[in-house]
Amino acid sequence: MNLVIVESPAKAKTIKKYLGKDFEVLASYGHVRDLVPKEGAVDTEHDFQMKYQPIERNDKHVKAISSKLKNTDALYLATDPDREGEAISWHLYELLKNRKYLKGKPVHRVVFNEITKKAVQDAIAHPRELSMDLVNAQQARRALDYLVGFNLSPLLWKKIRRGLSAGRVQSPALRMIVEREEEIEAFKSREYWTVEADLKKEGAEFKAKLAQYGGDKVEQFTITEEKQAREVEKTLLEKAGGKLDVVKVTKKQRRRNPAAPFTTSTLQQEAARKLGFTTNRTMRVAQQLYEGVDIGNGAVGLITYMRTDSVTLANEAVEEIRGYIADKYGKEQVPDKPRVFKTKSKNAQEAHEAIRPTSILYHPKDLTKYLSKEQARLYDLIWKRTLASQMVHATLHTVAADLAAGEGNLFRANGSTIVNPGFMAVYQEGQDDKKTKDSDEKMLPPLKEGEQVDLLAIRPEQHFTEPPPRYSEASLVKALEEHGIGRPSTYASIISTLQDREYVELEKKRFYPTDVGRVVNKFLTNYFTQYVDYDFTAKLEDELDAVARGEEEWVPLLEKFWKPFKERIDHTLENVQRSDVTQEKMDEKCPKCDSPLSIRLGRHGR
């Protein structure tokens, strides 16, 4: 008898089905040990030795594993295929070894990227050793987070107020949200005007926008007040005399290529835009789809592993998808060669694929009756995105027409028509905070140089410049990824931690910093500048990745971080007063005593 260990009972149930009677599958219910929750858990004097203790609530599961071990021949550790999963396996192995339960039994590490019969059986047939590179990268991350949290938090208690905490990766994310709010507050709105013409040709109405006036190009701030706009309108109406001349027509053919299949970050962004899901909800539902859902003949893993920054697809999957497209949409919808997308991440040895259905033949409509509503919606999104990624490009015809109202005054009309929708028939990527460019998507009537069209009206329109938008969950994840902050496994927890600490609030799906969040950010930005710096945080993430790849040692990495950080903590403790942090000078004076006034942070905000 062989014993296989996974994290969750759902995953255990799905795997059991594929392994048969010689295998027993049990769940560890996540991590089995963690750092002792007190000072000295990471011993900075002795090579950052880490003191672990069993997690009480999961100890009963470890005992169940231990008693099953007595009657088994071999132990297979089948936790998730990333650092976190590797660490869970290692901690369990260490616990069982220390409690003398292993007694010379062979221990294998098995990894699979999807929970399908073939993937699980292949993994069991080709086990490997535990990867200490992955484990050490996870230990180093845990040590860094502990050292920052355990040393910064008491400082915040002393200098701001009790109960506050600061995290290594959350703090730069908080800085992003606060800086965006400050930009919005400092923003001065400017008025500007655009001038549009309503036109008609043989019954078809269309619009054009003023692009040149009096021989000069019309820029955003060419017309800045109503009086000027009305003069322009009057001049153009006089010059046009009810008609505009078509002086130039430019036709182009454009290609639009499909987006790459999903990574963790792009899945979180699209699920926020299209389904209104929070990052946490997306990950929870994706995990259910990965671990297996009963679709009438037992539990089946429906998607590949959901924590990944890779956009590659397995060759077998690509072949199956191409066959499906040819079958359902016609051979002409399949590109000559499979589409290959380039992964930005260097972590090839955490060799995951993009997030895709385990088989494209599991059509969303056929699964609806077996899935919850949110599972069905997320699966549909993943299925369509994956399918579209291997279809032909969309072909669009674009038309740009210049129409003159007298000498030196030009209106520009844009339009496009879809000649072959290609992948767009299945899926189009959403956008954040898009400025409406409807005119590009409109069809224009056929226009020829030298002909005239009817001018129905000239409309000056007033506008005001707008501040940059506050972050949504989608745009925050995108910004974190662009800055190299966080990793696929941490985006959701970064966001929920900031909300749990009440440093930010989500209102109408936008992030606003709270007063406490602002004070904490100001404190960290002023006194721990380097540690909320985007590049510093990203570089540290890269170094942890290098440890995972076996290219760097983890203890020197911690030494390099710890010494200057500790000096900074000690210096701030000695030299910074509480009032420096929690009070802000104002330009006003007290009406009674004429002293300068200041804003203080109280229990309920400023």
C-alpha positions as CSV (number, residue, x, y, z in Angstrom):
1,M,0.0,0.0,0.0
2,N,1.2,3.5,-0.9
3,L,0.2,6.7,0.8
4,V,-0.3,10.0,-1.2
5,I,-0.6,13.3,0.5
6,V,-2.2,16.4,-1.0
7,E,-3.4,19.7,0.6
8,S,-7.2,19.5,0.4
9,P,-9.9,16.8,0.7
10,A,-11.4,17.9,-2.7
11,K,-8.0,17.2,-4.4
12,A,-7.7,13.9,-2.5
13,K,-11.1,12.8,-3.8
14,T,-10.2,13.5,-7.4
15,I,-6.8,11.9,-7.3
16,K,-8.0,8.7,-5.5
17,K,-10.2,8.0,-8.5
18,Y,-7.2,7.9,-10.8
19,L,-4.8,5.8,-8.6
20,G,-6.8,2.6,-7.8
21,K,-6.7,0.3,-4.8
22,D,-2.9,0.3,-4.1
23,F,-3.0,4.0,-3.1
24,E,-4.5,5.7,-0.1
25,V,-4.9,9.5,-0.5
26,L,-5.1,11.8,2.5
27,A,-5.1,15.6,2.9
28,S,-2.8,17.7,5.1
29,Y,-5.3,20.6,5.0
30,G,-2.6,23.1,4.0
31,H,0.5,24.0,6.0
32,V,1.4,21.7,8.9
33,R,3.9,23.9,10.7
34,D,4.8,27.6,10.8
35,L,7.2,29.9,12.6
36,V,6.8,30.2,16.4
37,P,4.7,33.4,16.9
38,K,7.3,35.2,19.0
39,E,10.5,37.1,18.9
40,G,13.5,35.0,17.9
41,A,11.6,32.7,15.5
42,V,14.2,33.7,12.9
43,D,17.6,33.7,14.6
44,T,19.5,36.5,13.0
45,E,22.7,35.7,15.0
46,H,22.9,32.1,13.8
47,D,22.5,32.0,10.0
48,F,18.8,32.8,10.2
49,Q,17.8,29.5,11.7
50,M,14.1,29.2,11.8
51,K,12.1,27.8,14.7
52,Y,9.0,26.0,13.6
53,Q,6.1,24.5,15.5
54,P,3.1,22.4,14.4
55,I,0.0,24.3,13.5
56,E,-2.5,23.1,16.2
57,R,-5.6,22.9,14.1
58,N,-3.9,20.7,11.5
59,D,-2.1,18.4,14.0
60,K,-5.0,15.9,14.0
61,H,-4.5,15.5,10.2
62,V,-0.8,14.9,10.7
63,K,-1.7,12.2,13.3
64,A,-4.1,10.6,10.8
65,I,-1.3,10.6,8.2
66,S,1.1,9.1,10.8
67,S,-1.2,6.2,11.8
68,K,-1.8,5.4,8.1
69,L,2.0,5.4,7.5
70,K,2.5,2.4,9.7
71,N,1.0,0.1,7.2
72,T,2.3,1.6,4.0
73,D,5.3,0.9,1.8
74,A,6.0,4.4,0.4
75,L,5.0,8.0,0.9
76,Y,4.2,10.2,-2.1
77,L,4.1,14.0,-1.5
78,A,1.7,15.4,-4.1
79,T,1.1,19.0,-3.0
80,D,0.8,21.9,-5.5
81,P,3.5,22.4,-8.1
82,D,5.1,25.6,-6.7
83,R,7.2,27.0,-3.8
84,E,4.3,27.0,-1.5
85,G,3.4,23.4,-2.3
86,E,7.1,22.3,-2.1
87,A,7.3,23.9,1.4
88,I,4.2,22.1,2.6
89,S,5.7,18.8,1.5
90,W,9.0,19.6,3.1
91,H,7.5,20.7,6.4
92,L,5.4,17.5,6.5
93,Y,8.4,15.4,5.7
94,E,10.4,17.1,8.5
95,L,7.6,16.6,11.0
96,L,7.2,12.9,10.2
97,K,11.0,12.4,10.2
98,N,11.4,14.2,13.6
99,R,8.6,12.1,15.1
100,K,10.3,8.9,13.7
101,Y,7.3,7.8,11.6
102,L,9.2,7.3,8.4
103,K,11.6,4.5,9.5
104,G,13.5,4.2,6.3
105,K,10.4,4.2,4.1
106,P,11.0,5.8,0.6
107,V,9.6,9.3,0.2
108,H,8.8,10.7,-3.2
109,R,7.8,14.1,-4.4
110,V,5.4,14.1,-7.3
111,V,4.1,17.1,-9.2
112,F,1.4,17.6,-11.8
113,N,0.1,20.7,-13.4
114,E,-3.5,19.4,-13.9
115,I,-5.5,16.8,-12.1
116,T,-6.3,14.4,-14.9
117,K,-5.8,10.6,-15.1
118,K,-2.8,10.9,-17.5
119,A,-1.1,13.7,-15.5
120,V,-1.4,12.1,-12.1
121,Q,-0.4,8.6,-13.3
122,D,2.6,10.1,-15.2
123,A,3.7,12.0,-12.1
124,I,3.5,8.9,-9.9
125,A,5.5,7.0,-12.5
126,H,8.2,9.7,-12.5
127,P,8.7,10.9,-8.9
128,R,11.6,13.2,-7.9
129,E,13.4,14.4,-4.8
130,L,12.1,17.3,-2.7
131,S,13.6,20.5,-4.3
132,M,15.5,22.3,-1.6
133,D,15.9,25.3,-3.9
134,L,12.2,25.8,-4.0
135,V,11.9,25.2,-0.2
136,N,14.7,27.7,0.6
137,A,13.1,30.4,-1.6
138,Q,9.9,29.9,0.3
139,Q,11.7,29.9,3.7
140,A,13.6,33.1,2.7
141,R,10.3,34.8,1.7
142,R,8.8,33.7,5.1
143,A,11.8,34.9,7.0
144,L,11.8,38.3,5.2
145,D,8.1,38.8,5.9
146,Y,8.6,37.8,9.5
147,L,11.6,40.1,10.0
148,V,9.8,43.1,8.5
149,G,6.5,42.4,10.2
150,F,7.9,41.6,13.6
151,N,10.2,44.7,13.7
152,L,8.2,47.3,11.9
153,S,4.9,46.6,13.6
154,P,6.0,47.4,17.2
155,L,7.6,50.6,15.8
156,L,4.2,51.6,14.3
157,W,2.6,50.9,17.7
158,K,5.0,53.2,19.4
159,K,5.1,56.0,16.8
160,I,1.5,56.0,15.5
161,R,-0.9,53.9,17.5
162,R,-1.4,50.4,18.8
163,G,-2.6,47.5,16.7
164,L,-1.0,48.6,13.4
165,S,1.2,46.4,11.2
166,A,3.3,46.7,8.1
167,G,4.2,44.1,5.5
168,R,7.1,43.9,3.1
169,V,5.0,43.6,0.0
170,Q,1.8,45.3,1.1
171,S,3.6,48.5,1.9
172,P,4.6,49.4,-1.7
173,A,1.1,48.5,-2.8
174,L,-0.3,50.9,-0.2
175,R,2.1,53.6,-1.5
176,M,0.6,53.1,-5.0
177,I,-2.9,53.8,-3.7
178,V,-1.9,56.8,-1.6
179,E,0.2,58.3,-4.3
180,R,-2.7,58.0,-6.8
181,E,-5.0,59.7,-4.3
182,E,-2.5,62.6,-3.9
183,E,-2.3,63.0,-7.6
184,I,-6.1,63.2,-7.8
185,E,-6.2,65.8,-5.0
186,A,-3.4,67.9,-6.6
187,F,-5.1,67.7,-10.0
188,K,-6.3,71.0,-11.5
189,S,-9.0,70.5,-14.1
190,R,-8.7,72.4,-17.5
191,E,-11.5,73.3,-19.8
192,Y,-11.3,72.4,-23.5
193,W,-13.6,72.2,-26.5
194,T,-14.0,69.9,-29.4
195,V,-15.9,70.6,-32.6
196,E,-17.8,67.9,-34.4
197,A,-19.8,67.9,-37.7
198,D,-22.9,65.8,-38.2
199,L,-22.8,64.7,-41.8
200,K,-25.1,62.8,-44.2
201,K,-24.5,61.0,-47.5
202,E,-27.4,59.3,-49.3
203,G,-29.4,58.7,-46.2
204,A,-26.4,57.4,-44.1
205,E,-25.5,59.7,-41.2
206,F,-22.0,59.9,-39.7
207,K,-19.8,62.2,-37.6
208,A,-16.4,63.9,-38.1
209,K,-14.2,65.8,-35.8
210,L,-12.4,69.1,-36.4
211,A,-8.7,68.2,-37.0
212,Q,-7.3,71.4,-38.7
213,Y,-8.5,75.0,-38.4
214,G,-7.1,78.0,-40.3
215,G,-4.2,75.8,-41.5
216,D,-3.2,74.8,-38.0
217,K,-3.6,71.4,-36.4
218,V,-6.3,71.3,-33.7
219,E,-4.8,70.1,-30.4
220,Q,-6.5,69.3,-27.1
221,F,-6.2,72.9,-25.8
222,T,-6.5,74.8,-29.1
223,I,-10.0,75.9,-28.1
224,T,-10.4,76.5,-24.4
225,E,-13.6,78.6,-24.0
226,E,-17.1,78.9,-25.3
227,K,-16.7,82.3,-27.0
228,Q,-13.8,81.0,-29.1
229,A,-15.8,77.7,-29.9
230,R,-18.8,79.7,-31.1
231,E,-16.6,81.8,-33.3
232,V,-15.1,78.7,-34.8
233,E,-18.6,77.2,-35.4
234,K,-19.7,80.5,-37.1
235,T,-16.7,80.6,-39.4
236,L,-17.0,76.9,-40.4
237,L,-20.7,77.2,-41.2
238,E,-20.0,80.2,-43.4
239,K,-17.1,78.5,-45.2
240,A,-19.0,75.2,-45.7
241,G,-22.2,76.5,-47.1
242,G,-24.1,73.4,-46.1
243,K,-21.6,70.9,-47.7
244,L,-18.2,69.5,-46.9
245,D,-15.7,68.4,-49.6
246,V,-14.2,64.9,-49.4
247,V,-10.5,65.7,-50.0
248,K,-8.8,62.4,-49.0
249,V,-9.8,58.9,-48.2
250,T,-7.3,56.4,-46.7
251,K,-8.1,52.8,-46.5
252,K,-6.0,50.3,-44.6
253,Q,-6.2,46.7,-43.6
254,R,-5.5,46.0,-39.9
255,R,-4.9,42.8,-38.1
256,R,-5.8,42.2,-34.5
257,N,-4.2,39.2,-32.7
258,P,-5.8,37.4,-29.8
259,A,-4.5,37.9,-26.2
260,A,-2.3,35.2,-24.7
261,P,-4.0,32.5,-22.5
262,F,-4.5,33.4,-18.9
263,T,-1.8,33.8,-16.2
264,T,-2.9,34.4,-12.6
265,S,-2.7,38.1,-13.0
266,T,-4.6,38.4,-16.3
267,L,-7.3,36.0,-15.0
268,Q,-7.8,38.2,-11.9
269,Q,-7.9,41.3,-14.1
270,E,-10.4,39.9,-16.6
271,A,-12.6,38.3,-13.9
272,A,-12.8,41.7,-12.2
273,R,-13.6,43.5,-15.4
274,K,-16.1,41.0,-16.9
275,L,-17.6,39.2,-14.0
276,G,-17.1,41.7,-11.2
277,F,-15.2,39.1,-9.1
278,T,-12.7,40.2,-6.4
279,T,-9.2,38.7,-6.7
280,N,-9.9,36.4,-3.7
281,R,-13.1,35.1,-5.2
282,T,-11.4,34.4,-8.5
283,M,-8.7,32.4,-6.8
284,R,-11.2,30.5,-4.6
285,V,-13.4,29.5,-7.6
286,A,-10.3,28.7,-9.8
287,Q,-9.0,26.4,-7.0
288,Q,-12.3,24.5,-7.0
289,L,-12.1,24.0,-10.8
290,Y,-8.5,22.9,-10.5
291,E,-9.1,20.4,-7.6
292,G,-12.0,18.7,-9.3
293,V,-15.7,18.9,-9.8
294,D,-18.1,15.9,-10.1
295,I,-19.4,16.1,-13.7
296,G,-21.6,13.0,-13.6
297,N,-18.8,10.3,-13.6
298,G,-16.9,11.4,-10.5
299,A,-14.6,14.4,-9.8
300,V,-12.6,15.8,-12.7
301,G,-10.0,18.6,-12.6
302,L,-11.4,21.1,-15.1
303,I,-8.5,23.6,-15.3
304,T,-4.7,23.5,-15.0
305,Y,-3.0,25.0,-11.9
306,M,-4.2,28.5,-11.3
307,R,-1.0,30.1,-9.8
308,T,1.3,30.7,-12.8
309,D,3.0,33.5,-14.7
310,S,3.5,31.4,-17.8
311,V,1.6,31.9,-21.1
312,T,2.7,28.6,-22.7
313,L,0.4,25.7,-23.5
314,A,1.3,22.0,-23.6
315,N,1.7,20.7,-27.2
316,E,-1.0,18.1,-26.7
317,A,-3.4,20.8,-25.5
318,V,-2.6,23.0,-28.5
319,E,-3.2,20.0,-30.9
320,E,-6.6,19.3,-29.3
321,I,-7.6,23.0,-29.4
322,R,-6.6,23.3,-33.1
323,G,-8.6,20.2,-33.9
324,Y,-11.6,21.5,-32.0
325,I,-11.5,24.9,-33.9
326,A,-11.3,23.2,-37.3
327,D,-14.2,21.0,-36.4
328,K,-16.5,23.6,-34.9
329,Y,-15.5,26.8,-36.7
330,G,-13.9,25.5,-40.0
331,K,-10.3,24.9,-41.1
332,E,-9.9,28.5,-42.2
333,Q,-10.1,29.7,-38.6
334,V,-7.0,27.7,-37.6
335,P,-3.6,29.5,-38.2
336,D,-1.0,27.7,-40.3
337,K,1.2,27.3,-37.3
338,P,0.2,27.1,-33.6
339,R,0.4,30.5,-31.9
340,V,3.3,30.7,-29.4
341,F,3.3,33.3,-26.7
342,K,6.4,34.5,-24.9
343,T,6.5,34.2,-21.1
344,K,8.0,37.3,-19.4
345,S,8.9,35.3,-16.2
346,K,12.4,33.9,-15.9
347,N,11.2,31.1,-13.6
348,A,11.3,28.3,-16.1
349,Q,12.0,25.7,-13.5
350,E,8.6,26.4,-11.9
351,A,7.5,25.2,-15.3
352,H,3.8,25.8,-15.3
353,E,1.6,26.3,-18.2
354,A,-0.9,29.1,-18.6
355,I,-4.4,28.5,-17.1
356,R,-6.4,26.5,-19.5
357,P,-9.2,23.9,-19.5
358,T,-7.8,20.4,-19.0
359,S,-9.6,19.5,-22.2
360,I,-11.2,21.9,-24.6
361,L,-13.8,19.2,-25.2
362,Y,-15.4,20.0,-21.9
363,H,-17.7,22.7,-23.4
364,P,-19.0,25.2,-20.9
365,K,-22.6,24.6,-21.9
366,D,-22.3,20.8,-21.2
367,L,-21.0,21.5,-17.7
368,T,-23.5,24.2,-16.5
369,K,-25.7,21.6,-14.7
370,Y,-22.7,20.4,-12.7
371,L,-21.1,23.7,-11.7
372,S,-22.2,26.5,-9.4
373,K,-23.0,29.8,-11.1
374,E,-19.7,31.4,-10.3
375,Q,-17.8,28.2,-11.3
376,A,-19.6,28.2,-14.6
377,R,-18.9,31.9,-15.3
378,L,-15.2,31.6,-14.5
379,Y,-14.8,28.3,-16.5
380,D,-16.6,29.9,-19.5
381,L,-14.1,32.9,-19.4
382,I,-11.1,30.5,-19.2
383,W,-12.4,28.2,-21.9
384,K,-13.1,31.1,-24.4
385,R,-9.8,32.9,-23.8
386,T,-7.9,29.6,-24.3
387,L,-9.8,28.8,-27.5
388,A,-9.4,32.3,-28.9
389,S,-5.7,32.3,-28.3
390,Q,-5.2,29.6,-31.0
391,M,-7.6,31.1,-33.6
392,V,-6.7,33.2,-36.6
393,H,-6.3,37.0,-36.3
394,A,-9.3,39.3,-36.9
395,T,-9.1,41.3,-40.1
396,L,-10.5,44.9,-40.1
397,H,-10.7,47.4,-42.8
398,T,-10.2,50.9,-41.5
399,V,-11.2,54.1,-43.3
400,A,-10.0,57.6,-42.5
401,A,-11.6,60.5,-44.5
402,D,-10.6,64.2,-44.5
403,L,-13.5,66.5,-45.3
404,A,-12.8,70.3,-45.9
405,A,-14.9,73.3,-45.0
406,G,-13.1,75.9,-47.1
407,E,-9.3,76.4,-47.2
408,G,-7.3,75.1,-44.2
409,N,-10.3,73.7,-42.3
410,L,-10.4,69.9,-42.1
411,F,-12.7,67.4,-40.4
412,R,-11.6,63.8,-39.9
413,A,-14.0,60.8,-39.9
414,N,-12.8,57.4,-38.9
415,G,-14.5,54.1,-39.3
416,S,-13.8,50.4,-39.4
417,T,-15.5,47.3,-40.6
418,I,-14.7,43.7,-39.5
419,V,-14.0,41.7,-42.6
420,N,-13.2,38.4,-40.8
421,P,-13.8,38.3,-37.1
422,G,-11.4,35.4,-36.5
423,F,-10.9,35.0,-32.8
424,M,-13.2,37.9,-32.0
425,A,-16.1,35.6,-32.8
426,V,-15.2,33.8,-29.5
427,Y,-13.6,36.3,-27.2
428,Q,-12.4,39.9,-26.8
429,E,-10.2,41.2,-23.9
430,G,-11.7,43.8,-21.6
431,Q,-10.1,47.2,-20.8
432,D,-9.6,49.3,-17.7
433,D,-10.9,52.9,-17.7
434,K,-11.0,53.1,-21.4
435,K,-11.6,56.4,-23.0
436,T,-14.5,55.9,-25.4
437,K,-13.3,55.8,-29.0
438,D,-16.5,54.8,-30.5
439,S,-15.8,56.6,-33.8
440,D,-13.1,54.1,-34.7
441,E,-15.6,51.2,-34.5
442,K,-18.4,52.9,-36.6
443,M,-19.0,52.1,-40.3
444,L,-18.7,55.0,-42.7
445,P,-20.8,55.2,-45.9
446,P,-18.7,54.7,-49.1
447,L,-16.8,58.0,-49.7
448,K,-14.8,59.1,-52.8
449,E,-12.3,62.0,-53.1
450,G,-13.8,64.9,-54.9
451,E,-17.4,64.4,-53.9
452,Q,-19.5,66.4,-51.4
453,V,-21.5,65.4,-48.4
454,D,-24.3,67.2,-46.6
455,L,-23.5,69.1,-43.5
456,L,-26.4,68.8,-41.0
457,A,-24.8,70.6,-38.0
458,I,-21.6,71.8,-36.4
459,R,-21.5,71.0,-32.6
460,P,-19.0,72.6,-30.3
461,E,-18.7,70.3,-27.2
462,Q,-17.3,71.4,-23.8
463,H,-15.0,69.0,-21.9
464,F,-12.8,69.1,-18.8
465,T,-9.6,67.2,-18.2
466,E,-10.0,64.4,-15.7
467,P,-7.6,63.2,-12.9
468,P,-6.1,59.8,-13.2
469,P,-8.6,57.1,-12.1
470,R,-8.3,55.4,-8.7
471,Y,-7.2,51.8,-8.8
472,S,-9.7,49.1,-9.2
473,E,-8.7,45.5,-8.3
474,A,-7.9,44.8,-11.9
475,S,-5.8,47.9,-12.5
476,L,-4.0,47.4,-9.1
477,V,-3.0,43.8,-10.0
478,K,-1.8,45.0,-13.4
479,A,0.3,47.8,-11.8
480,L,1.8,45.4,-9.2
481,E,2.7,43.0,-11.9
482,E,4.2,45.8,-14.1
483,H,6.3,46.9,-11.2
484,G,7.4,43.3,-10.5
485,I,5.9,43.4,-7.0
486,G,4.3,40.2,-5.7
487,R,4.0,36.9,-7.5
488,P,1.0,34.9,-8.8
489,S,0.5,33.4,-5.3
490,T,0.4,36.7,-3.5
491,Y,-1.6,39.3,-5.5
492,A,-4.9,38.3,-3.9
493,S,-3.5,38.3,-0.3
494,I,-1.7,41.7,-0.8
495,I,-5.1,43.3,-1.6
496,S,-7.1,41.5,1.2
497,T,-4.4,42.4,3.8
498,L,-4.6,46.1,3.0
499,Q,-8.4,46.0,3.4
500,D,-8.2,43.8,6.6
501,R,-5.8,46.3,8.1
502,E,-8.2,49.1,7.2
503,Y,-5.5,51.0,5.3
504,V,-7.7,51.1,2.2
505,E,-11.4,50.9,1.5
506,L,-13.1,49.7,-1.7
507,E,-15.9,52.0,-2.7
508,K,-17.8,51.6,-6.0
509,K,-15.0,49.1,-6.9
510,R,-12.2,51.7,-6.4
511,F,-9.5,51.9,-3.7
512,Y,-9.4,54.9,-1.4
513,P,-6.7,55.1,1.3
514,T,-8.0,55.7,4.8
515,D,-6.5,58.3,7.1
516,V,-4.6,55.6,9.0
517,G,-3.4,54.2,5.7
518,R,-2.1,57.6,4.7
519,V,-0.2,58.2,8.0
520,V,1.3,54.7,7.9
521,N,2.4,55.3,4.3
522,K,3.9,58.7,5.1
523,F,5.8,57.2,8.0
524,L,7.2,54.4,5.8
525,T,7.9,56.7,2.9
526,N,9.8,59.1,5.1
527,Y,11.7,56.8,7.3
528,F,11.9,53.5,5.4
529,T,12.1,54.9,1.9
530,Q,14.0,52.0,0.4
531,Y,11.6,49.5,1.8
532,V,8.5,50.9,0.0
533,D,10.5,51.6,-3.1
534,Y,9.1,49.7,-6.1
535,D,12.4,48.8,-7.6
536,F,13.9,47.6,-4.3
537,T,10.8,45.4,-3.7
538,A,10.9,44.0,-7.3
539,K,14.7,43.3,-7.0
540,L,14.1,41.3,-3.8
541,E,11.4,39.3,-5.6
542,D,13.9,38.6,-8.4
543,E,16.5,37.4,-5.9
544,L,14.0,35.1,-4.3
545,D,13.3,33.7,-7.8
546,A,17.0,33.2,-8.3
547,V,17.1,31.2,-5.0
548,A,14.2,29.0,-6.4
549,R,16.2,28.4,-9.5
550,G,19.3,27.4,-7.5
551,E,21.3,30.4,-8.7
552,E,21.6,32.2,-5.3
553,E,22.0,31.1,-1.7
554,W,19.2,32.2,0.6
555,V,21.2,33.0,3.8
556,P,23.5,35.7,2.2
557,L,20.3,37.2,0.7
558,L,18.8,37.6,4.2
559,E,22.1,38.9,5.6
560,K,22.3,41.6,3.0
561,F,18.7,42.6,3.8
562,W,18.8,42.4,7.6
563,K,21.7,44.5,8.6
564,P,20.7,47.9,7.0
565,F,17.1,47.2,7.9
566,K,17.8,46.7,11.6
567,E,20.0,49.8,11.7
568,R,17.1,51.8,10.2
569,I,14.7,50.4,12.8
570,D,17.0,51.3,15.7
571,H,17.7,54.8,14.3
572,T,14.0,55.5,13.9
573,L,13.2,54.2,17.4
574,E,15.7,56.6,18.9
575,N,15.3,59.7,16.8
576,V,11.7,60.1,15.6
577,Q,9.0,61.5,17.8
578,R,5.4,60.4,17.8
579,S,4.3,63.9,17.0
580,D,6.5,64.0,13.8
581,V,4.4,61.2,12.4
582,T,0.9,61.7,13.7
583,Q,0.7,65.5,13.4
584,E,0.6,67.6,10.3
585,K,1.2,71.4,10.4
586,M,-1.5,73.6,8.8
587,D,-1.2,77.1,7.3
588,E,-3.8,78.4,9.8
589,K,-3.2,79.8,13.3
590,C,-5.3,79.2,16.4
591,P,-7.9,82.0,16.7
592,K,-7.4,82.0,20.6
593,C,-3.6,81.8,21.1
594,D,-2.2,82.6,17.6
595,S,-0.1,79.3,17.6
596,P,0.1,77.3,14.4
597,L,-2.6,74.6,14.1
598,S,-1.9,71.0,13.2
599,I,-4.0,68.0,12.2
600,R,-3.7,65.0,14.5
601,L,-4.5,61.4,13.9
602,G,-7.1,60.3,16.5
603,R,-8.7,57.0,17.2
604,H,-11.3,57.5,14.4
605,G,-9.1,59.1,11.7
606,R,-7.7,62.6,11.3
